[in-house]
Amino acid sequence: QVQLVESGGGLVQPGGSLRLSCAASGSILSINAVGWYRQIPGNERELVARITTGGTTTYLDSVKGRFTISRDNAKRTAYLQMNSLKPEDTAVYYCNAVIATNWSTQYGHWGQGTQVTVSS
């Protein structure tokens, strides 16, 4: 069984920074693409940043230059460094990872989410 656990959310003032972590555990053969998503109540979940196995990254236009996604394959952990935070970044942030548990099977797994609130 695979589990993703996010951490690092909280309350921060506008202009501040937070670093989110997403740690994977369980019966894992490999971790492929990893994405950070966010969701505001009443809205659809949106992709904020994504990183491939090879390290190629993509970002939502509104976070480019402020957020950085990275991964540590040895630790099975992905990160989202968020700088210059704005009130409109307030949301529940979710990690999604495409994980192979054997040579023929891979699925996308979600974490439980972590709340990020940007407010003075």
DRENPASE-157987 format. One record per residue: residue number from 0; residue in three letters; x, y, z of N, C-alpha, C in turn. Coordinates in nm, 3 decimals. Layout:
DRENPASE-157987
NODE pos code     n.X     n.Y     n.Z    ca.X    ca.Y    ca.Z     c.X     c.Y     c.Z
NODE NUM  ALA       X       Y       Z       X       Y       Z       X       Y       Z
...
//
This chain:
DRENPASE-157987
NODE pos code     n.X     n.Y     n.Z    ca.X    ca.Y    ca.Z     c.X     c.Y     c.Z
NODE   0  GLN   0.084  -0.120   0.000   0.000   0.000   0.000   0.087   0.124   0.000
NODE   1  VAL   0.045   0.223  -0.077   0.122   0.346  -0.091   0.054   0.459  -0.014
NODE   2  GLN   0.134   0.540   0.050   0.081   0.655   0.123   0.164   0.779   0.091
NODE   3  LEU   0.094   0.890   0.071   0.159   1.020   0.054   0.117   1.109   0.169
NODE   4  VAL   0.214   1.171   0.233   0.185   1.258   0.346   0.245   1.395   0.321
NODE   5  GLU   0.158   1.497   0.318   0.204   1.634   0.301   0.225   1.700   0.436
NODE   6  SER   0.314   1.797   0.438   0.337   1.877   0.559   0.391   2.012   0.517
NODE   7  GLY   0.392   2.105   0.613   0.452   2.235   0.589   0.355   2.349   0.567
NODE   8  GLY   0.226   2.320   0.563   0.129   2.427   0.546   0.116   2.510   0.673
NODE   9  GLY   0.041   2.618   0.663   0.019   2.702   0.780  -0.028   2.841   0.741
NODE  10  LEU  -0.021   2.931   0.839  -0.060   3.070   0.820   0.064   3.155   0.801
NODE  11  VAL   0.064   3.237   0.698   0.179   3.322   0.669   0.128   3.457   0.621
NODE  12  GLN   0.205   3.561   0.647   0.167   3.695   0.601   0.200   3.710   0.453
NODE  13  PRO   0.130   3.801   0.386   0.163   3.827   0.245   0.311   3.864   0.231
NODE  14  GLY   0.373   3.808   0.127   0.515   3.828   0.106   0.602   3.724   0.173
NODE  15  GLY   0.542   3.642   0.257   0.618   3.540   0.328   0.641   3.415   0.245
NODE  16  SER   0.703   3.316   0.310   0.740   3.191   0.242   0.695   3.070   0.323
NODE  17  LEU   0.669   2.963   0.251   0.644   2.833   0.310   0.708   2.727   0.221
NODE  18  ARG   0.743   2.616   0.283   0.794   2.502   0.208   0.710   2.380   0.240
NODE  19  LEU   0.642   2.329   0.138   0.561   2.209   0.154   0.644   2.086   0.120
NODE  20  SER   0.617   1.977   0.192   0.682   1.849   0.166   0.577   1.743   0.139
NODE  21  CYS   0.615   1.647   0.056   0.527   1.534   0.024   0.612   1.408   0.029
NODE  22  ALA   0.591   1.327   0.131   0.671   1.208   0.151   0.592   1.083   0.115
NODE  23  ALA   0.652   0.998   0.034   0.588   0.873  -0.009   0.644   0.756   0.070
NODE  24  SER   0.555   0.662   0.102   0.598   0.542   0.172   0.515   0.423   0.124
NODE  25  GLY   0.565   0.304   0.153   0.493   0.184   0.115   0.571   0.102   0.013
NODE  26  SER   0.499   0.014  -0.053   0.558  -0.076  -0.151   0.572  -0.003  -0.285
NODE  27  ILE   0.686   0.060  -0.304   0.710   0.148  -0.419   0.826   0.096  -0.501
NODE  28  LEU   0.802   0.078  -0.630   0.910   0.042  -0.721   0.976   0.169  -0.775
NODE  29  SER   0.893   0.263  -0.816   0.947   0.390  -0.865   0.840   0.499  -0.855
NODE  30  ILE   0.888   0.621  -0.845   0.799   0.738  -0.844   0.823   0.816  -0.972
NODE  31  ASN   0.721   0.835  -1.049   0.734   0.904  -1.176   0.700   1.052  -1.158
NODE  32  ALA   0.610   1.107  -1.237   0.581   1.249  -1.225   0.514   1.280  -1.091
NODE  33  VAL   0.548   1.395  -1.037   0.488   1.443  -0.912   0.431   1.582  -0.937
NODE  34  GLY   0.312   1.605  -0.889   0.249   1.736  -0.906   0.196   1.790  -0.776
NODE  35  TRP   0.198   1.921  -0.762   0.130   1.990  -0.652   0.007   2.059  -0.710
NODE  36  TYR  -0.106   2.037  -0.646  -0.233   2.096  -0.685  -0.286   2.179  -0.568
NODE  37  ARG  -0.380   2.267  -0.599  -0.447   2.339  -0.491  -0.595   2.353  -0.523
NODE  38  GLN  -0.671   2.369  -0.416  -0.816   2.377  -0.432  -0.874   2.473  -0.330
NODE  39  ILE  -0.959   2.561  -0.381  -1.036   2.653  -0.297  -1.178   2.599  -0.291
NODE  40  PRO  -1.245   2.604  -0.177  -1.383   2.553  -0.170  -1.470   2.611  -0.281
NODE  41  GLY  -1.541   2.522  -0.352  -1.628   2.564  -0.460  -1.560   2.570  -0.595
NODE  42  ASN  -1.427   2.554  -0.595  -1.352   2.557  -0.720  -1.295   2.419  -0.751
NODE  43  GLU  -1.258   2.399  -0.878  -1.192   2.275  -0.914  -1.046   2.278  -0.869
NODE  44  ARG  -0.992   2.161  -0.849  -0.852   2.148  -0.813  -0.768   2.188  -0.935
NODE  45  GLU  -0.665   2.271  -0.914  -0.581   2.315  -1.025  -0.437   2.274  -1.004
NODE  46  LEU  -0.370   2.244  -1.113  -0.229   2.207  -1.108  -0.144   2.331  -1.088
NODE  47  VAL  -0.062   2.329  -0.987   0.025   2.442  -0.955   0.164   2.422  -1.013
NODE  48  ALA   0.218   2.302  -0.995   0.353   2.274  -1.042   0.366   2.123  -1.059
NODE  49  ARG   0.455   2.085  -1.152   0.474   1.944  -1.181   0.622   1.922  -1.213
NODE  50  ILE   0.673   1.805  -1.172   0.811   1.770  -1.203   0.815   1.626  -1.249
NODE  51  THR   0.887   1.602  -1.359   0.898   1.467  -1.413   1.013   1.392  -1.345
NODE  52  THR   1.026   1.267  -1.382   1.135   1.186  -1.330   1.270   1.248  -1.365
NODE  53  GLY   1.277   1.305  -1.484   1.403   1.364  -1.530   1.427   1.504  -1.480
NODE  54  GLY   1.331   1.559  -1.405   1.351   1.692  -1.348   1.291   1.807  -1.427
NODE  55  THR   1.219   1.777  -1.534   1.154   1.884  -1.609   1.035   1.937  -1.530
NODE  56  THR   1.028   2.070  -1.521   0.924   2.132  -1.439   0.830   2.218  -1.523
NODE  57  THR   0.707   2.226  -1.479   0.608   2.317  -1.537   0.533   2.383  -1.423
NODE  58  TYR   0.485   2.506  -1.448   0.421   2.585  -1.344   0.296   2.654  -1.397
NODE  59  LEU   0.202   2.674  -1.307   0.088   2.760  -1.332   0.141   2.902  -1.354
NODE  60  ASP   0.087   2.973  -1.451   0.142   3.105  -1.484   0.148   3.197  -1.362
NODE  61  SER   0.047   3.191  -1.278   0.040   3.285  -1.166   0.143   3.260  -1.057
NODE  62  VAL   0.212   3.147  -1.060   0.312   3.118  -0.958   0.454   3.116  -1.014
NODE  63  LYS   0.469   3.133  -1.144   0.602   3.132  -1.205   0.688   3.242  -1.144
NODE  64  GLY   0.812   3.204  -1.111   0.904   3.299  -1.050   0.890   3.310  -0.899
NODE  65  ARG   0.782   3.252  -0.844   0.762   3.258  -0.699   0.770   3.119  -0.635
NODE  66  PHE   0.722   3.017  -0.704   0.720   2.880  -0.652   0.825   2.796  -0.723
NODE  67  THR   0.882   2.701  -0.650   0.979   2.608  -0.707   0.948   2.467  -0.660
NODE  68  ILE   0.929   2.377  -0.756   0.907   2.237  -0.722   1.039   2.161  -0.737
NODE  69  SER   1.062   2.068  -0.646   1.183   1.986  -0.651   1.153   1.849  -0.594
NODE  70  ARG   1.247   1.758  -0.608   1.228   1.624  -0.556   1.362   1.566  -0.512
NODE  71  ASP   1.355   1.482  -0.411   1.471   1.407  -0.363   1.433   1.260  -0.376
NODE  72  ASN   1.481   1.196  -0.483   1.438   1.059  -0.510   1.484   0.962  -0.401
NODE  73  ALA   1.599   0.986  -0.344   1.650   0.897  -0.239   1.560   0.900  -0.116
NODE  74  LYS   1.504   1.015  -0.088   1.415   1.031   0.028   1.269   1.008  -0.008
NODE  75  ARG   1.242   0.987  -0.138   1.104   0.969  -0.184   1.017   1.088  -0.141
NODE  76  THR   1.071   1.204  -0.155   1.004   1.325  -0.109   1.008   1.433  -0.217
NODE  77  ALA   0.897   1.503  -0.233   0.890   1.618  -0.322   0.862   1.742  -0.239
NODE  78  TYR   0.902   1.856  -0.293   0.888   1.981  -0.219   0.825   2.088  -0.308
NODE  79  LEU   0.762   2.183  -0.242   0.715   2.302  -0.312   0.757   2.422  -0.228
NODE  80  GLN   0.858   2.493  -0.275   0.902   2.615  -0.208   0.818   2.730  -0.260
NODE  81  MET   0.749   2.798  -0.170   0.659   2.906  -0.209   0.708   3.036  -0.148
NODE  82  ASN   0.748   3.129  -0.232   0.796   3.259  -0.189   0.701   3.369  -0.236
NODE  83  SER   0.716   3.485  -0.177   0.633   3.601  -0.214   0.485   3.564  -0.219
NODE  84  LEU   0.441   3.500  -0.115   0.304   3.451  -0.113   0.203   3.564  -0.113
NODE  85  LYS   0.091   3.539  -0.179  -0.017   3.636  -0.193  -0.145   3.577  -0.132
NODE  86  PRO  -0.238   3.662  -0.092  -0.365   3.611  -0.038  -0.435   3.514  -0.135
NODE  87  GLU  -0.421   3.538  -0.263  -0.486   3.450  -0.361  -0.421   3.311  -0.372
NODE  88  ASP  -0.310   3.290  -0.301  -0.249   3.158  -0.294  -0.314   3.072  -0.186
NODE  89  THR  -0.401   3.132  -0.108  -0.469   3.058  -0.001  -0.553   2.945  -0.059
NODE  90  ALA  -0.528   2.823  -0.011  -0.597   2.704  -0.061  -0.550   2.583   0.018
NODE  91  VAL  -0.614   2.471  -0.007  -0.561   2.343   0.039  -0.472   2.290  -0.073
NODE  92  TYR  -0.350   2.256  -0.038  -0.253   2.208  -0.135  -0.241   2.056  -0.125
NODE  93  TYR  -0.247   1.990  -0.241  -0.241   1.845  -0.247  -0.122   1.800  -0.333
NODE  94  CYS  -0.063   1.692  -0.292   0.043   1.630  -0.368  -0.017   1.511  -0.444
NODE  95  ASN   0.026   1.495  -0.569  -0.012   1.378  -0.647   0.114   1.317  -0.707
NODE  96  ALA   0.129   1.188  -0.695   0.246   1.121  -0.750   0.203   0.996  -0.827
NODE  97  VAL   0.262   0.980  -0.944   0.239   0.859  -1.024   0.342   0.756  -0.979
NODE  98  ILE   0.292   0.650  -0.919   0.381   0.554  -0.852   0.362   0.414  -0.910
NODE  99  ALA   0.475   0.353  -0.941   0.473   0.215  -0.988   0.499   0.124  -0.868
NODE 100  THR   0.412   0.026  -0.851   0.430  -0.071  -0.743   0.485  -0.204  -0.794
NODE 101  ASN   0.482  -0.221  -0.926   0.549  -0.333  -0.989   0.579  -0.293  -1.133
NODE 102  TRP   0.638  -0.385  -1.211   0.686  -0.347  -1.343   0.574  -0.320  -1.443
NODE 103  SER   0.449  -0.355  -1.409   0.341  -0.337  -1.505   0.229  -0.248  -1.455
NODE 104  THR   0.241  -0.194  -1.334   0.129  -0.119  -1.276   0.177   0.013  -1.216
NODE 105  GLN   0.110   0.122  -1.256   0.136   0.250  -1.192   0.007   0.329  -1.183
NODE 106  TYR  -0.011   0.399  -1.074  -0.132   0.478  -1.051  -0.094   0.612  -0.991
NODE 107  GLY  -0.185   0.705  -1.007  -0.169   0.834  -0.939  -0.225   0.825  -0.799
NODE 108  HIS  -0.150   0.872  -0.703  -0.191   0.870  -0.563  -0.197   1.013  -0.511
NODE 109  TRP  -0.293   1.038  -0.422  -0.311   1.170  -0.363  -0.276   1.169  -0.215
NODE 110  GLY  -0.222   1.280  -0.170  -0.206   1.300  -0.028  -0.334   1.355   0.032
NODE 111  GLN  -0.330   1.381   0.163  -0.450   1.424   0.234  -0.472   1.575   0.225
NODE 112  GLY  -0.373   1.647   0.181  -0.384   1.792   0.168  -0.331   1.865   0.289
NODE 113  THR  -0.281   1.986   0.265  -0.234   2.073   0.373  -0.281   2.215   0.345
NODE 114  GLN  -0.333   2.279   0.449  -0.391   2.412   0.433  -0.282   2.519   0.431
NODE 115  VAL  -0.288   2.607   0.333  -0.202   2.724   0.327  -0.292   2.847   0.330
NODE 116  THR  -0.268   2.933   0.428  -0.346   3.055   0.442  -0.252   3.174   0.442
NODE 117  VAL  -0.274   3.266   0.348  -0.192   3.386   0.337  -0.279   3.506   0.377
NODE 118  SER  -0.247   3.563   0.492  -0.331   3.669   0.545  -0.252   3.753   0.644
NODE 119  SER  -0.284   3.881   0.650  -0.221   3.968   0.748  -0.308   3.978   0.872
//
